[in-house]
Amino acid sequence: METIAAAVIGAGVVGLACARALALRGIETVILERNDAFGGETSARNSEVIHAGLYYPPASLKAALCVAGRRQLYDFCATHGVSHRRCGKLVVGTSAAQEDRLLALQQQGQLNGVEDLRMLSGPEARALEPELQCTAALLSPSTGIIDSHGLMLALLGDAEGAGASLVLHCPLRGGSIERTGIILESGGSESLRFRANMVINAAGLWAPEVAAALAGFPQSLLPINRHAKGNYYALTGRSPFSRLVYPLPEPGGLGVHLTLDLAGQARFGPDVEWLPDPVRGKPIGQLDYRVDPARADSFYSEIRRYWPGLPDSALVPAYAGIRPKVSGRDEPAADFLIQGPAEHGIPGLVNLFGIESPGLTASLAIADQVAETLQRG
């Protein structure tokens, strides 16, 4: 049986970043992807925002890895020609009662190491964005937008340049934890069976199912896998905003916010649509990414709280994404769950569970932490 140094399961932005980190350290790495292209699920269906790091509890992995990853990501974009723009963001309060929450958000961001946050009065915010309605706003100049496909292409280019290889149409069929390494059985029409000294489970939406497929993995350490769909709607016509505009966060997400793509097109979303939990033991399924035009009806009232000038019938379905979550409806948002040998006792295995936002922003920092964990043994 062939033995390889490392296998990464999943070729989303985090999987590609992890493969790059290993390959640049001289570790032979194979990336296994079940789809016909890299980055076709969560990594391609998000807001494409570079987050500053203000939303996450101090001392959490999300906070530390977002702030570190954001700095790395801007540097990476500059050195690799990845399209991006540091456009800034306004988090808005639309009543006096919300201003205390904005102040708390600013203080949390500062504790996380976000050093450039600034509170604005309503008139100061409208001086930046005249169409905005708010009583106060928190300005985050370090927030930006990015071409996520361009980012993944650059990560893959670095990884392949350092000797890594990507294998498409190669779903994981099963595996087992052995004393001599981790046996993986993968492949489409033809099965591949090999031993890996290191395995990074970066399967995103299906990471708990991948871990469950490894015989010998402690079932008690598997999180409940939950999926939350987020629908996006595009604005017809020209956007009056040059910055991103976010309401205060809501349970399950960051609220129906306005983001921009690199061409200046505005889109709104995501909302939070909880999907049925995947059934453990059943094959990994296909997901429905269709956007229901009728769901836009609920967007108008939310958006008009901060942009009363939104015209009727101005929103059209754009796309949907699905977030991998390890906390459920009405539960506090969970932190990233980076589960290595210290947690499960299996040498060479790292599981990445619940890597939702700010996973794209944090991808380079997550990859460094995973690579260092594996090299420490």
C-alpha angles and dihedrals in degrees: 000000000000117000123207129186099235142002125195114201110209131031100219121123093281094045091049091047090051092049090050092050092052095044093049087055089057096257117143104240136186121191116210117202125178095203130071094253139024122265098016100140130041094350092060097040109059141088094276089226126154100218122213096214107251102123101065131085114261113262091023122128089239091058097044097042094043094054094044092041094049091057091047092046096055089050091047092051091051094050096041101041095244111163113245142137131211092219100156130227139241119212104200136209115202099190137035089250090063096053093081088055090052090052091049089050090051092050091048091050091050091051088052091055100261098142105178104059115131132188115227131194119233093262091048091052092048090051087063096038111020095190092058124107116201142123092224139352140199112228117212107187093179094063114104147161130247143190098249094193091051090050093052091046090054093047091050091047092055092045094049091044088058092049105271120136132209120217115195128197086033112127120179110255097182144297146189140235109242134176089245096050141293117310114214128192111197141151145096118244090353122045122231121202122187144142122249125194090204129029127186113195102208095153094134110198090021102039095114090050091050092051090047089054091062107092110226096031111128106255090204089068095057113106121222105263115229131179127206118190119214120200123206129201126196124225114239109226132014121330116239090207130083095186134052114264122207131179118217113290121275131202110290097011150013097277130256099312137176116244131174132217122222090267091057096253112148124224132177129218168348109218120186117255111170113217127205112277114260113256111242113235095027119108117270105270140209120264129223110238096173115130117224109224090211092065088069089073090076092049096066097067092045094050095044090062087075101016109037090172094070104131122231115264091013097127123083128178112272112169143305135232132194123222122215106228135181093190123065142216113312091009124115113266110269125230123241109284109218103178116192139160091291089063104036103020096232113129115230099013127114121176119199109204128178096008098166126135124007087031095107092050092045096042098108093045092047089051093052092049092049093047092049091048091053095045090052087055 
